[in-house]
């Protein structure tokens, strides 16, 4: 049956996960799954990070805190990220601002140009509040400082970024399309005419 485990000394996250889950050969629960509580959706994350140690911490934090919920693909520079975005599908992006081929707001602008339809967060070593504000103004859904961001905070931020981008796209659709017919409305027509003439 089910037992209670008591831990008398502090343990690392990986030790706790192994102890709580047990080994693969332990008996599985015979209880039926709770209705409506199926497996969580797997979120496909593009991590644009040139520091392999930071990339490993990112992946490990998500894997330990949210096993099976995230699949992470790492791009070590912006050029690799742009190539991946052209051939693969991602739900959300995590962007480092100190890449070898894109620094600071230039990295944000390039990701916006390549994947404006995907929500993204910024993970940076900089604690500069002005930089954080500027990156959010430029399109980032969130700004996290690397050394303060754990797996749970990163997971929450990634999920919120994905949901905010979806909500943003839905609102844009409502603003530019008739709700009854789904056809483009006057606002979209005016915007396209202005863009064509400008």
C-alpha positions as CSV (number, residue, x, y, z in Angstrom):
1,X,0.0,0.0,0.0
2,X,0.9,3.6,0.5
3,X,3.4,4.5,3.2
4,X,4.6,7.7,4.8
5,X,8.2,8.6,4.6
6,X,9.8,10.8,7.3
7,X,13.2,12.4,6.6
8,X,15.2,13.3,9.7
9,X,18.0,15.3,8.0
10,X,18.1,17.8,5.1
11,X,18.3,16.3,1.6
12,X,19.1,17.6,-1.8
13,X,16.3,18.0,-4.4
14,X,17.5,15.0,-6.4
15,X,17.8,12.8,-3.3
16,X,14.2,13.7,-2.3
17,X,12.8,13.0,-5.7
18,X,14.5,9.6,-5.8
19,X,13.3,8.8,-2.2
20,X,9.7,9.9,-2.8
21,X,9.4,8.2,-6.2
22,X,11.3,5.1,-5.3
23,X,13.0,3.0,-7.9
24,X,11.4,1.9,-11.1
25,X,10.7,-1.6,-9.8
26,X,8.5,-0.5,-6.9
27,X,4.8,-1.3,-7.1
28,X,2.6,1.3,-8.9
29,X,-0.5,2.6,-7.2
30,X,-3.7,0.7,-8.0
31,X,-5.8,3.8,-7.5
32,X,-7.4,5.1,-10.7
33,X,-6.3,8.5,-12.0
34,X,-8.3,11.5,-10.8
35,X,-10.8,12.7,-13.4
36,X,-9.6,15.8,-15.2
37,X,-6.2,15.5,-13.8
38,X,-4.4,14.0,-16.7
39,X,-0.8,14.5,-17.5
40,X,0.2,18.1,-17.8
41,X,0.9,19.5,-21.2
42,X,4.6,19.2,-22.2
43,X,5.9,22.7,-22.9
44,X,8.6,23.0,-25.6
45,X,11.2,25.5,-24.5
46,X,13.9,27.1,-26.6
47,X,16.7,28.1,-24.2
48,X,19.1,30.6,-25.9
49,X,22.1,30.4,-23.6
50,X,25.8,30.3,-24.4
51,X,27.0,29.3,-20.9
52,X,26.7,25.5,-20.8
53,X,26.7,25.5,-16.9
54,X,23.8,27.9,-16.9
55,X,22.0,25.8,-19.5
56,X,22.5,22.7,-17.4
57,X,21.2,24.4,-14.2
58,X,18.1,25.6,-16.2
59,X,17.3,22.1,-17.5
60,X,18.1,20.4,-14.2
61,X,15.9,22.8,-12.2
62,X,12.9,22.3,-14.5
63,X,13.5,18.5,-14.6
64,X,13.7,18.2,-10.8
65,X,10.8,20.5,-9.9
66,X,8.5,19.7,-12.9
67,X,9.4,16.2,-14.2
68,X,8.1,15.5,-17.7
69,X,6.5,18.9,-18.1
70,X,9.2,20.7,-20.1
71,X,11.3,19.7,-23.1
72,X,14.3,22.0,-23.4
73,X,16.3,22.6,-26.6
74,X,19.4,24.7,-26.2
75,X,20.8,27.1,-28.7
76,X,24.3,28.5,-27.8
77,X,23.9,31.7,-29.9
78,X,21.3,33.8,-31.7
79,X,22.2,32.4,-35.2
80,X,21.5,28.8,-34.0
81,X,18.3,29.9,-32.3
82,X,17.1,31.6,-35.5
83,X,17.8,28.4,-37.5
84,X,15.9,26.3,-34.9
85,X,12.9,28.7,-34.9
86,X,12.6,28.3,-38.7
87,X,12.5,24.5,-38.6
88,X,11.0,23.5,-35.2
89,X,8.0,24.6,-33.1
90,X,8.4,26.0,-29.6
91,X,5.8,27.1,-27.0
92,X,8.0,29.6,-25.2
93,X,11.6,31.0,-25.3
94,X,14.1,31.8,-22.6
95,X,16.7,34.3,-23.7
96,X,20.1,35.2,-22.3
97,X,21.1,38.8,-23.0
98,X,24.8,38.1,-23.1
99,X,25.2,36.0,-26.3
100,X,28.3,36.1,-28.4
101,X,26.3,37.3,-31.5
102,X,23.6,39.4,-29.8
103,X,23.9,41.6,-26.6
104,X,21.2,43.3,-24.5
105,X,18.3,44.8,-26.3
106,X,19.7,43.8,-29.7
107,X,19.0,40.1,-28.6
108,X,15.5,41.0,-27.7
109,X,14.9,42.8,-31.0
110,X,16.3,39.8,-33.0
111,X,14.1,37.3,-31.2
112,X,11.0,39.6,-31.7
113,X,11.8,39.8,-35.4
114,X,12.2,36.0,-35.7
115,X,9.5,34.8,-33.4
116,X,7.0,37.6,-32.6
117,X,4.3,34.9,-32.1
118,X,6.1,33.2,-29.3
119,X,6.2,34.5,-25.7
120,X,9.7,34.8,-24.2
121,X,11.4,35.6,-20.9
122,X,14.8,37.0,-20.3
123,X,17.3,35.4,-17.9
124,X,20.2,37.7,-17.2
125,X,23.1,38.1,-14.8
126,X,22.3,41.8,-14.6
127,X,20.2,43.2,-11.7
128,X,19.8,46.6,-13.4
129,X,16.1,47.6,-13.0
130,X,16.3,49.9,-16.0
131,X,17.4,47.0,-18.2
132,X,14.6,44.9,-16.9
133,X,12.0,47.5,-17.7
134,X,13.5,48.1,-21.2
135,X,13.4,44.4,-22.0
136,X,9.8,44.1,-21.0
137,X,8.9,47.3,-23.0
138,X,10.7,45.7,-26.0
139,X,8.4,42.6,-25.7
140,X,9.8,40.2,-23.1
141,X,7.1,38.7,-20.9
142,X,9.3,38.6,-17.8
143,X,12.9,39.4,-16.7
144,X,14.6,37.1,-14.2
145,X,18.0,37.4,-12.6
146,X,19.8,34.1,-13.0
147,X,21.2,33.6,-9.6
148,X,17.8,34.3,-8.0
149,X,15.7,32.2,-10.3
150,X,15.1,28.6,-9.3
151,X,13.3,25.8,-11.2
152,X,9.9,26.7,-9.8
153,X,10.2,30.4,-10.6
154,X,11.5,29.7,-14.1
155,X,8.6,27.2,-14.8
156,X,6.0,29.7,-13.5
157,X,7.5,32.5,-15.6
158,X,7.7,30.3,-18.8
159,X,4.0,29.3,-18.3
160,X,2.9,32.8,-17.7
161,X,4.8,34.0,-20.8
162,X,3.1,31.4,-22.9
163,X,-0.3,32.3,-21.6
164,X,0.2,36.1,-21.9
165,X,1.3,35.8,-25.5
166,X,-1.8,33.7,-26.3
167,X,-4.0,36.3,-24.6
168,X,-2.2,39.1,-26.4
169,X,-2.8,37.4,-29.8
170,X,-6.4,36.8,-28.9
171,X,-6.9,40.5,-28.1
172,X,-5.2,41.5,-31.3
173,X,-7.6,39.1,-33.2
174,X,-10.6,40.7,-31.5
175,X,-9.4,44.2,-32.2
176,X,-8.9,43.5,-35.9
177,X,-11.6,41.0,-36.8
178,X,-15.4,41.0,-36.7
179,X,-16.5,38.6,-34.0
180,X,-19.5,37.4,-35.9
181,X,-18.0,36.8,-39.3
182,X,-14.3,36.5,-38.5
183,X,-13.5,38.9,-41.3
184,X,-11.0,41.7,-41.1
185,X,-12.6,44.9,-39.8
186,X,-12.1,48.6,-40.5
187,X,-9.2,48.9,-38.0
188,X,-7.1,46.2,-39.7
189,X,-7.9,47.7,-43.1
190,X,-6.8,51.1,-42.0
191,X,-3.6,49.7,-40.4
192,X,-2.7,47.8,-43.6
193,X,-3.4,50.8,-45.8
194,X,-1.2,53.0,-43.6
195,X,1.6,50.4,-43.7
196,X,1.3,50.1,-47.5
197,X,1.4,53.9,-47.9
198,X,4.1,54.5,-45.3
